[in-house]
Amino acid sequence: MKVETVRWNIKVSKDTDVTLRAHLRARGAKPGDRSKFIAEAVRRRVLQCTVQEIWARNADANPDEIQRNADQVVSEVLAERADESTPK
């Protein structure tokens, strides 16, 4: 499956550019590796921000209640999957 891509125009400092290019070159970079590196960095940062937001939102939550809710959701998903895999 081909992933649709978009072109970004970004500006970074010369130092950042040199550092990234040296990092990739030292690892035998191929064409496109810079874009892949940046895309992965963006995904990781978005995930990190999301996790921090969730931690902040749940700072006052009862850990036992969170665990009970998680256990309930996991049980429901497992039950749904079992139903889906049962021949009809």
Wavefront OBJ file of the C-alpha trace (Angstrom):
o trace
v 0.000 0.000 0.000
v 1.466 3.338 -1.052
v 1.334 6.062 1.570
v 0.249 9.474 0.325
v 2.854 12.091 1.109
v 2.850 15.879 1.279
v 5.740 18.259 0.851
v 6.767 20.435 3.787
v 8.915 23.517 3.630
v 10.652 23.874 6.969
v 13.440 26.026 8.306
v 16.025 24.802 10.787
v 19.312 26.235 11.942
v 22.445 25.411 9.982
v 23.740 23.574 13.062
v 20.634 21.358 13.167
v 20.969 20.600 9.456
v 24.664 19.711 9.744
v 24.045 17.591 12.850
v 21.221 15.613 11.247
v 23.067 15.073 7.982
v 26.183 13.883 9.851
v 24.069 11.563 12.003
v 22.383 10.012 8.975
v 25.606 9.820 6.942
v 27.321 7.953 9.796
v 24.563 5.355 9.582
v 24.753 4.906 5.810
v 21.795 7.116 4.954
v 19.899 6.572 1.735
v 17.769 9.056 -0.184
v 14.619 9.822 1.792
v 16.119 9.003 5.186
v 16.032 12.642 6.292
v 12.287 12.818 5.647
v 11.760 9.508 7.447
v 13.796 10.739 10.411
v 11.754 13.941 10.659
v 8.433 12.088 10.296
v 9.402 9.677 13.085
v 10.525 12.576 15.303
v 7.168 14.310 14.775
v 5.212 11.121 15.595
v 7.252 10.574 18.757
v 6.783 14.186 19.895
v 3.020 14.078 19.270
v 2.803 10.833 21.259
v 4.886 12.355 24.070
v 2.612 15.416 24.232
v -0.492 13.207 24.221
v 0.844 11.092 27.096
v 1.729 14.209 29.105
v -1.774 15.612 28.538
v -3.343 12.350 29.702
v -1.121 12.242 32.799
v -2.079 15.830 33.643
v -5.778 15.143 33.064
v -5.650 12.074 35.329
v -3.324 13.467 38.002
v -6.083 13.417 40.617
v -7.681 10.161 39.475
v -7.825 7.101 41.678
v -5.306 4.531 40.319
v -7.537 1.621 41.377
v -10.474 3.088 39.452
v -8.300 3.584 36.371
v -7.152 -0.050 36.605
v -10.751 -1.288 36.981
v -11.800 0.731 33.926
v -8.859 -0.573 31.894
v -9.579 -4.160 32.942
v -13.243 -3.748 31.970
v -12.400 -2.351 28.523
v -9.853 -5.099 27.871
v -12.409 -7.748 28.890
v -14.998 -6.231 26.549
v -12.570 -6.142 23.621
v -11.496 -9.745 24.245
v -15.142 -10.838 24.394
v -15.887 -9.021 21.112
v -12.927 -10.679 19.431
v -14.004 -14.081 20.699
v -17.482 -13.478 19.277
v -16.021 -12.407 15.929
v -13.847 -15.510 15.679
v -16.693 -17.906 16.495
v -17.943 -19.567 13.265
v -21.541 -18.774 12.451
l 1 2 3 4 5 6 7 8 9 10 11 12 13 14 15 16 17 18 19 20 21 22 23 24 25 26 27 28 29 30 31 32 33 34 35 36 37 38 39 40 41 42 43 44 45 46 47 48 49 50 51 52 53 54 55 56 57 58 59 60 61 62 63 64 65 66 67 68 69 70 71 72 73 74 75 76 77 78 79 80 81 82 83 84 85 86 87 88
